[in-house]
Amino acid sequence: MQDQFAAAYLETVRTRVLDRQGGFAGQVAGGYRADATAWAAVALHAVGRGADLVKAARARLAAQQLADGRVCLSPQHPDTFWLTPLAILAWHQDPDYREAQARASRFLLNSTGRHWLRRPDAPFEHDSALRGWPWIAETHSWVEPTSLAVLALRITGWGEHERVKEAVRLLLDRQLPKGGWNYGNTKIFGQELFPFPESTGLVLNALRGMTPQPQVQKSLDYLKSRLQEVRTPLALGWGLMGLASWGEEPAGVQAWISECLERQKRYGPYDTASLSLLLVASRAPQGLESVFNN
C-alpha cells in the first residue's frame, strides 16, 4: 500500500505544480500555496521520489524568504510568518539552502508573540507569560505554531536553546488536565475544554525526548483511543505521528490511511498539504523527525 500511495501521490502533485514558478497549488487549477509547497517537499523527500519537484519547491520557498529570515503564507501579508518552521523542514539536509535555513532559524529564535502576566480574575487558566510562537505577528502564542517551531529548531540543532525550553514549558502548561491539547486554551470560566487529535499529535511530536513520558501519558492514552475512529487526513496524519514519536504506533496504520484515502471518493480530493501529511505519516516510524534520518 505504501508504494501505491507514493506513486499515486507523485502523479497527483505533478498536476498541482505551477509551471516556471516551481511552487505547488493546494488543489488542481488552484493558486500558489506556500504551505502546500513546503509539505510537498517534505513528503517527496520522505519517499525519495520526485527530486525535480523537491528542488523546485525548495527554490520557490527560498525566493519567498524575506531579508530577516521569515517565510510567510503570502508576500502581501508578511505578518503571517507561522509558515517559517515548515520552510525549515522543507530545506533540511539540502546544502544549497543551509544559509536560508539558518536565517529562518535565527528569525524564530528572535521572534515571539504578545505575552503578559495572567491576572487572578482572568477567564482562562493557562500561563499567558510563557513565550512560544503565534500564527500572526503581534498576537498570542498558540499550541500549533509553537509546536512547529520547536520541531524545526530541534532538527536544526537548537533544541537546548532557552527559547525552545520555554516553549516546551508552554506546551506542557497548555496540556488539558484530562489529557490532550487543543489550539491552546485549557479552561475558560472554570470549564475544561475538549482536546483535538491533530493538535495533540503535533504537540507530542514536538515534545518527543524533551520531557518524561509520564508527563504526557494521559495525552497518549487519549490519542490512542480517539484514533480508533478518526479518518480525516489532518487528525489521522498528526495523530499517527504523535503516537509513533513515543513508540506507541498502533497496529493497522496502513489500513487506517487507506480508509482515509478512500473517503476522497465521497468528499472530493484532499488538498496538497493534507495528502502530504498522510504520506509522511505512512513513512514516519518514530514521528516526523524520523523521516529526515532515512
N, C-alpha and C positions, 0 to 999 in steps of 0.2 A: 504493500500500500504506500510505503514511503516513497519509493521510486516513481510510482504512478502519480502521486500527488506532486512531486517535484517537477515531473515532466509537464503535467497539466498547468502547474503554476507558471513555469517558464513560458509556455505558449500564451497564457493569459496576460502576463505582464508585458510581453512583447507587443501586444495590441494597445498597451497603455503608455508606451514610451513616446515622448514628444520629439519628433524629428528635429535634428540640428541643435535643439536645446539641451538634450540629454537627461531631462527630468522625467518624472512619471506623473500621470494623471491619477486621480482617485478612482475613476471609472472610465470605461471606454468612451472616447469623444469628450471627456471632461477636461477641465483646465489643470494647470500645473499645481501639484501639492507637494510642498517640501517634506511633510511627514511621510507621505506615500513614497517619496524618493529615498528617504533615509531608511525606511523599513524594507524597501525592496533591496537596497544594497546589503543590509544585514542578512536578509533571508537568502539571497543568492550566494552570499559568502558562506552561509551555513551549510548549503548543499553542494558547494563547489561547482556551480553552473553559471552560465551567462556572464562570463568575465567581461565581455564588451559592455554589457548593461551595467555591471558594477562600476566599471571605470567611468562610464558616462554619468551615472548617478552621483558618484563622489565628486566629479568635476563640477557638476551643476550646483551641488551644495556649497562647494568652495567658492564658486563665483558669487554666491549669495551672501557669503560671510561678510559682516561689517568690520570696520577697522578695529573695533575694540574686542573682537573675537566672537560676538554673538551671532547666532543664526536664527532668523525669525521666520515665522509662518508665512509672512508676506512682507515684501520690501516696503510696502505702503504703511506697514504697522510695525515699526522697529521695537515697540514695547512688548510684542508677543514673542519673547525670547525663550519660552519653555522648550522649543524645539532644539536648542543648543545641545543638550545631552544626547539626543538621537543622532545628530550630526557627528558627535564624537565617536559614538559606536559605529556609525557607518564608515568612518575613516580609519578605524582601528586596524593596525597591522599593515597599513599601506605606507611605505616610507615617503611616497610623494606628498602625503598630507600630514606628515608628522608636525610641521610647524602650524598648520591650520588647527590641528587637534590641540596642540599646546596652547595656542591663543584662546581657543574656546574654553579650555580647562581653566586658564587664568581668569577669564571673564566670569566663570561660575564662582570661583573662589572669592572674587571681589564684588559679587552681586548678592542681593538679598531682597526680600520684600519689606513690608511695613510690619513692625513688631512693637509691642507695648506691654507694660506690666498689667496683668489682669486685676481689675477691681473686684473687691469682695462681692459686690452686687451684680456682677456680670451674668448674663443669662446662660453663657457657655461655661464649660469647666476645663477646657484644655489650657495649657500654659502658653499664652499668646506672646511671651517674651522670647521664646526659643526661636532661633533663626533657621529657616530652611530655604526653600525657593518657591516663588509664586508662578502662576500661569502667565501673568502680565505684570510688567514693571509697576512699582508703587502700589501693589496690593499685598494682601496677607499670604503667608506661606501655607501651602496645602500638601496633602499626602502624595499625590501622584507626581507632580513636578519635582518634589523633594526626593522621592524615590529614584526617579530617572537620573537626577543629578548625582546622587550617591553612587549609583551603578556606574555612571560614566567616569566619575572621579576615581573610584576604586580601580577600574580597569586601566586607567592611565597612571596609576601609581600614587594617587593622593589619598589613599584610604586612612592614613594616620594624621591627616591634616585636621586642625581643630574645627574647621567649618564642617567637615564630614562627621566628626564625632558629635558635634552639637546637633547636626541633622538626624543622627541616629537617636539621640535623646528625644528629639521632637517626634520621630516616628513611634517610639515606644510610648511616649506621653499620649499620642493620639489613638493608641490601641483601645478598642472598646472593652469595657470591663468583662463582658461575656465572651470576648474573642472576636477577631476580625477588625477590619478597617473600612471606613467609607471615604468620602472626599477629605475628611479631616476634622469633623466635629465628633465629640463623644457623647455629651449630654447637653440638652437645651432645656432650660427651666426644670432641671432635675430629671428629665426623661431621657433614658438611654436610646440612642439612635440605632438604626439597623446597619449591619455590615454589607459590603458589596464584594462578590467574589473576585472581580477584576482588580479592585483596589487592594484587597488582601493579598492576592497573588503577587502583585507588583511590589508591595512593601516587603513581603517575605523574600523575594529575590534580592532586594536592596540590603536586607539585614543578615543575609547569609554570612556566617562567620564573624559577624560584628557583635553578637550578643548570645548568651547561653540559650539553648533550645527551650528550657523550662519557661523562659520569659515570653515565648511565642507559641507554646504548646496549645493553648486554648484556640488560637487562631488557626493552627494547623488542623486541629480537630474540627473546627467549623468548616474549613475549606474542604476537607475530605468528605464530610457529609454533604455539603452543598453541591459539589461537583458531580455527585451521583445523578443529578437531574438537570444540570446546566449544559446546554448545547448551542450557545451563541458564541461567536468567534472571540470576542473581546474577553468575556468572562472565562471561557474554556482555555484560551491560549495562555493568559496570565495565570489562571488558577493552576493549570498543569505545571507550569514552570515554577510557580511558588512552592508547590509540594516537592517537585524534583530537586529544588535547590537545598532542601533539608533532608534528602534521601527518603522522601515519603511518596514517591510517584506510585499511583495506584495501578493495578492490573487493567488491561484493556484500553490503554491510552489511544492506540491507533484506531480502535473501533469507535471510540468516542469522537475522535477527529473526523472519521469517515461519516458518522451520523451528522455531525455539524455541517460538513460539506454538502451532504445530501439535501439539507434544508434550503439550499440555494434554488432548487427546483421549484420550491413553493414561494420563497420570499425574494427571489432575484439574486443576481451575482453580488458577492461581497466586494467591498472596496479594497483597494490595493493594500492598505495598511493592515486591515483585518486578515486578509489572506496571508500576508507576510508573517504576521504574528503567529498564526496557526502553523505555518510551515516551520518557523523557528522552534515552536513548542514541540514539534514532532522530532526535532534533531537536538534537543537540549536535555540530555540525561541527568544533568546536575544543575539545571536552571540556565538562565540567559547567558551568564558568563562562560558556561562550558562550550558554547558554540564557537568561541574565539580561541579555544585551546585545541581544536581539531587540526 
